[in-house]
Amino acid sequence: MTGPSSAIRHPPSALSSRPLLKWAGGKRQLLPHLRRFYPATFNRYIEPFFGSGAVFFDLHAAGRLRDHDVVLIDSNADLIGCYETVRAQTDEVARELDRLAAEHARGGQSQYYAVRDEQFNPMRDRLRGHDGRIAYTPQLAAMLIYLNRTGFNGLFRVNARGAFNVPAGRYDRPKIADREKLARVAEALSSARLRLTWGSFESVLDVAAAGDFVYFDPPYAPLSRTANFTSYTTLRFDAQDQRRLQRIVLALADRGCHVLLSNSTADEIAALYEENDDARAAGLRALRVPARRAINSNAARRGPVEEYLITNAPAAPTA
């Protein structure tokens, strides 16, 4: 199958698409600021750190991606495998989610750990290829969605052996089976001009050309030693990776792409973009915008912060 199943397909007019997954660093709360820097016109849309895809789904909901090529890239094999399966086998994923929701209603947290440890992790190991790609099935995709909606803060975290190890969250009535949302996500991903790619953010250099709109949402540089939430996969995103990313952002700006990047206001990011002559020469501006820290084991430490938006796009006038 190449598109969402007809039984729960929504027409293209159903444009209220929202992300399927909760994801560390998801950008829904930052969208009002990000929208000011969406270019008025662009060629392709490219997102090298797809994650929850909040900006992609926002552009899709606004009809901004009609008749555009779209390239969505992420290094997380589970994430790409899940999206590919939701797109191609929507009904089958929905049925598995119905089953998991019923079992969770009976078993609660004990059911969460049974799925995580006895089903999800063993199946991921069996379906993982030598290159690291995971051949996702509807059952595995539904389990990832279930764990995402019932695990702590919607995190995706693995241990040194590559096993998913997020503990159960505390939710009274988690919405596990949501066929309407699943159908909208499948419809948004179903365009023949949309490509899901498992790979490094650096592969954007092989795709992007003048006039393309590229949004970067990397793992944020930590504001303190105890605030490092970059272990979403077995690979960490460290200061060296932030420097590699900066060189790519500069290269794409010089290439004539519309670039937009969000990140923390850590000193290392300020040095790369706000206080950097090469960034200024490439036409980049580093703007501080209010945001809210959403992930911390201590609820008292969740609260308002500033984040960077780094872009060469002009700001749209405020209403």
C-alpha positions as CSV (number, residue, x, y, z in Angstrom):
1,M,0.0,0.0,0.0
2,T,1.3,3.5,-0.8
3,G,-1.2,5.7,1.1
4,P,-3.5,5.7,4.1
5,S,-6.2,3.1,4.1
6,S,-9.5,4.2,2.7
7,A,-11.6,3.2,5.6
8,I,-10.2,6.1,7.8
9,R,-8.9,8.4,5.1
10,H,-9.8,12.0,5.5
11,P,-10.1,14.4,2.6
12,P,-7.3,16.9,1.9
13,S,-9.6,19.6,3.3
14,A,-9.1,18.1,6.8
15,L,-6.1,20.4,7.4
16,S,-6.1,20.6,11.2
17,S,-3.1,18.3,11.3
18,R,-1.2,18.0,14.6
19,P,1.9,15.9,15.5
20,L,1.2,12.3,16.0
21,L,3.9,11.9,18.7
22,K,5.1,13.8,21.7
23,W,8.8,14.4,21.2
24,A,11.4,16.1,23.3
25,G,11.9,19.6,22.0
26,G,8.6,19.6,20.1
27,K,7.8,23.0,18.8
28,R,4.1,23.5,19.1
29,Q,4.4,26.1,21.8
30,L,7.0,28.0,19.7
31,L,4.9,28.1,16.5
32,P,3.6,31.7,16.9
33,H,7.2,32.9,16.8
34,L,8.3,30.5,14.1
35,R,5.5,31.5,11.8
36,R,6.8,35.0,11.5
37,F,9.8,33.6,9.6
38,Y,8.1,31.2,7.2
39,P,9.1,32.6,3.8
40,A,6.3,34.0,1.6
41,T,7.4,31.7,-1.2
42,F,9.7,28.8,-1.4
43,N,10.5,25.8,-3.5
44,R,11.0,22.6,-1.5
45,Y,10.5,22.3,2.2
46,I,13.2,20.3,4.1
47,E,13.3,19.4,7.7
48,P,16.6,17.6,8.7
49,F,15.5,16.9,12.4
50,F,11.9,15.8,11.8
51,G,11.0,14.7,15.4
52,S,7.4,15.4,16.1
53,G,7.2,17.5,12.9
54,A,5.3,20.4,14.5
55,V,6.5,22.9,11.8
56,F,5.7,20.5,8.9
57,F,2.2,19.8,10.2
58,D,1.7,23.5,10.8
59,L,2.7,24.3,7.2
60,H,0.5,21.4,5.9
61,A,-2.5,22.6,7.9
62,A,-2.1,26.1,6.4
63,G,-2.0,24.7,2.9
64,R,1.5,26.0,2.4
65,L,2.9,22.7,1.1
66,R,0.5,22.1,-1.7
67,D,2.4,21.5,-5.0
68,H,5.7,21.4,-3.1
69,D,8.3,18.7,-2.8
70,V,8.9,17.9,0.9
71,V,11.9,16.0,2.4
72,L,11.7,15.0,6.1
73,I,14.9,13.6,7.6
74,D,15.6,12.1,11.0
75,S,18.4,9.9,12.3
76,N,16.0,8.0,14.6
77,A,15.2,4.7,12.8
78,D,12.1,4.1,15.0
79,L,10.6,7.5,14.2
80,I,11.0,7.1,10.5
81,G,9.8,3.5,10.6
82,C,6.7,4.5,12.5
83,Y,5.8,7.3,10.2
84,E,6.3,5.1,7.1
85,T,4.0,2.5,8.6
86,V,1.3,4.9,9.7
87,R,1.3,6.3,6.2
88,A,1.1,3.0,4.4
89,Q,-0.9,0.8,6.8
90,T,-3.1,3.2,8.7
91,D,-6.0,0.9,9.4
92,E,-3.7,-1.9,10.7
93,V,-2.0,0.5,13.1
94,A,-5.3,1.8,14.3
95,R,-6.6,-1.7,15.1
96,E,-3.4,-2.5,17.1
97,L,-3.9,0.8,19.0
98,D,-7.4,-0.1,19.8
99,R,-6.2,-3.4,21.3
100,L,-3.4,-1.7,23.3
101,A,-5.8,0.9,24.6
102,A,-8.1,-1.8,25.9
103,E,-5.3,-3.7,27.5
104,H,-3.9,-0.6,29.1
105,A,-7.4,0.2,30.6
106,R,-7.2,-3.1,32.4
107,G,-3.5,-3.3,33.3
108,G,-2.3,0.3,33.6
109,Q,1.4,0.7,34.4
110,S,2.0,-3.0,34.6
111,Q,0.8,-3.3,31.1
112,Y,3.1,-0.5,30.0
113,Y,6.2,-2.4,31.3
114,A,5.0,-5.7,29.8
115,V,4.7,-4.0,26.4
116,R,8.0,-2.2,26.7
117,D,10.1,-5.1,28.0
118,E,8.4,-8.2,26.7
119,Q,7.1,-7.0,23.3
120,F,8.5,-3.7,22.0
121,N,12.2,-4.1,22.7
122,P,12.4,-7.8,21.6
123,M,10.5,-7.0,18.4
124,R,12.8,-4.0,17.6
125,D,15.8,-6.3,18.0
126,R,14.4,-8.9,15.7
127,L,13.5,-6.4,13.0
128,R,16.7,-4.4,13.1
129,G,18.9,-4.8,10.0
130,H,22.7,-4.8,9.9
131,D,22.6,-1.1,8.9
132,G,20.5,-0.1,11.9
133,R,17.3,0.3,10.0
134,I,14.2,-1.2,11.7
135,A,11.6,-2.9,9.4
136,Y,8.6,-1.5,11.2
137,T,5.3,-3.4,11.2
138,P,1.8,-2.1,12.2
139,Q,2.2,-3.9,15.6
140,L,5.5,-2.2,16.3
141,A,4.3,1.2,15.2
142,A,1.3,1.0,17.4
143,M,3.5,0.0,20.4
144,L,5.7,3.0,19.8
145,I,2.7,5.3,19.7
146,Y,1.3,3.6,22.9
147,L,4.6,3.9,24.8
148,N,4.9,7.5,23.6
149,R,1.4,8.4,25.0
150,T,1.8,6.6,28.3
151,G,5.5,6.9,29.0
152,F,7.1,9.7,31.1
153,N,6.8,13.0,29.3
154,G,6.6,11.4,25.9
155,L,10.3,10.8,25.9
156,F,12.1,8.5,23.5
157,R,15.3,7.3,25.3
158,V,17.4,4.2,24.9
159,N,20.1,2.7,27.1
160,A,23.7,1.8,26.1
161,R,22.4,-1.5,24.6
162,G,19.9,0.4,22.5
163,A,16.8,-0.7,24.4
164,F,14.0,1.7,25.0
165,N,14.0,2.4,28.7
166,V,11.6,5.3,29.4
167,P,9.5,4.7,32.6
168,A,5.8,4.8,32.7
169,G,4.1,8.2,33.1
170,R,1.3,9.2,35.4
171,Y,-1.8,9.7,33.3
172,D,-5.3,9.1,34.4
173,R,-6.9,8.8,31.0
174,P,-4.2,8.8,28.2
175,K,-5.7,9.0,24.7
176,I,-4.0,6.0,23.1
177,A,-6.3,5.2,20.2
178,D,-7.1,8.3,18.2
179,R,-8.2,7.2,14.7
180,E,-9.0,10.8,13.6
181,K,-5.5,12.0,14.4
182,L,-3.9,8.9,12.9
183,A,-5.9,9.5,9.7
184,R,-4.9,13.2,9.5
185,V,-1.2,12.4,10.0
186,A,-1.4,9.7,7.3
187,E,-3.0,12.1,4.9
188,A,-0.4,14.7,5.6
189,L,2.4,12.3,4.9
190,S,0.7,10.7,1.8
191,S,1.7,13.1,-0.9
192,A,3.6,11.5,-3.7
193,R,6.0,14.5,-3.5
194,L,6.9,13.8,0.2
195,R,9.9,11.8,1.1
196,L,10.7,10.4,4.5
197,T,14.4,9.8,4.9
198,W,16.3,8.0,7.7
199,G,19.7,9.6,7.9
200,S,22.0,12.3,9.2
201,F,21.1,16.0,9.2
202,E,24.2,16.4,7.0
203,S,22.4,14.8,4.1
204,V,20.5,18.1,3.7
205,L,23.5,19.3,1.7
206,D,22.7,16.7,-1.0
207,V,19.2,17.9,-1.3
208,A,18.8,21.6,-0.7
209,A,19.1,24.2,-3.4
210,A,18.5,28.0,-3.8
211,G,14.9,28.9,-2.9
212,D,14.3,25.9,-0.6
213,F,13.0,26.5,2.9
214,V,15.0,24.5,5.5
215,Y,13.9,24.3,9.2
216,F,16.4,22.9,11.7
217,D,15.3,21.8,15.1
218,P,18.4,20.0,16.5
219,P,18.7,18.7,20.0
220,Y,19.2,21.8,22.1
221,A,22.6,22.7,23.6
222,P,22.1,22.3,27.4
223,L,21.9,25.5,29.5
224,S,23.6,23.7,32.3
225,R,25.4,20.4,33.0
226,T,22.2,18.9,34.5
227,A,20.0,20.0,31.6
228,N,21.3,17.7,28.9
229,F,18.4,16.0,27.2
230,T,20.3,14.9,24.0
231,S,20.2,11.2,24.6
232,Y,17.1,10.5,22.4
233,T,19.0,7.9,20.4
234,T,22.2,5.9,21.1
235,L,24.1,8.9,19.5
236,R,24.6,12.1,21.5
237,F,24.5,15.6,19.9
238,D,27.4,17.4,21.4
239,A,29.3,20.7,21.0
240,Q,31.2,19.4,18.0
241,D,27.8,18.4,16.3
242,Q,26.5,21.9,17.0
243,R,29.6,23.3,15.2
244,R,29.1,20.9,12.2
245,L,25.5,22.0,12.1
246,Q,26.5,25.7,12.1
247,R,28.7,25.1,9.1
248,I,25.8,23.5,7.2
249,V,23.4,26.4,8.1
250,L,26.0,28.9,6.8
251,A,26.6,26.9,3.6
252,L,22.8,26.7,2.9
253,A,22.4,30.4,3.6
254,D,25.2,31.1,1.1
255,R,23.5,28.7,-1.3
256,G,20.4,30.9,-1.3
257,C,18.2,28.8,0.9
258,H,15.7,30.2,3.4
259,V,17.0,28.9,6.7
260,L,15.4,28.9,10.1
261,L,16.8,27.2,13.2
262,S,15.7,27.0,16.8
263,N,18.0,26.3,19.7
264,S,18.7,27.2,23.3
265,T,20.5,30.4,24.3
266,A,23.5,28.5,25.7
267,D,26.8,30.3,25.5
268,E,28.1,27.9,22.8
269,I,25.1,28.7,20.5
270,A,25.5,32.4,21.1
271,A,29.2,32.1,20.0
272,L,28.2,30.2,16.9
273,Y,25.4,32.6,15.7
274,E,24.9,35.8,17.7
275,E,28.6,36.7,18.2
276,N,29.9,35.2,15.0
277,D,31.3,37.2,12.0
278,D,30.7,34.3,9.6
279,A,27.1,34.0,10.6
280,R,26.5,37.7,10.2
281,A,28.3,37.6,6.8
282,A,25.8,34.9,5.7
283,G,22.9,37.2,6.6
284,L,21.9,35.3,9.7
285,R,20.2,37.0,12.7
286,A,20.0,35.4,16.1
287,L,16.7,36.5,17.8
288,R,15.7,35.7,21.4
289,V,12.1,34.7,21.9
290,P,10.2,33.6,25.1
291,A,9.5,29.9,25.4
292,R,8.7,27.4,28.1
293,R,10.9,24.6,29.3
294,A,8.6,21.5,29.1
295,I,10.9,18.6,30.2
296,N,12.4,18.3,33.6
297,S,12.1,15.6,36.2
298,N,11.5,18.4,38.7
299,A,8.2,20.1,37.8
300,A,9.3,23.3,39.6
301,R,12.1,23.7,37.0
302,R,9.7,23.7,34.1
303,G,9.0,27.3,33.2
304,P,9.7,30.3,31.1
305,V,13.1,30.6,29.3
306,E,14.4,32.3,26.2
307,E,15.3,30.4,23.0
308,Y,17.0,31.4,19.8
309,L,15.5,31.7,16.4
310,I,18.3,32.0,13.9
311,T,17.3,32.9,10.4
312,N,18.1,34.8,7.2
313,A,14.4,35.3,6.5
314,P,12.7,38.6,7.0
315,A,10.1,38.8,9.8
316,A,6.5,39.0,8.8
317,P,4.8,42.1,10.3
318,T,3.0,41.4,13.6
319,A,-0.8,41.6,13.5
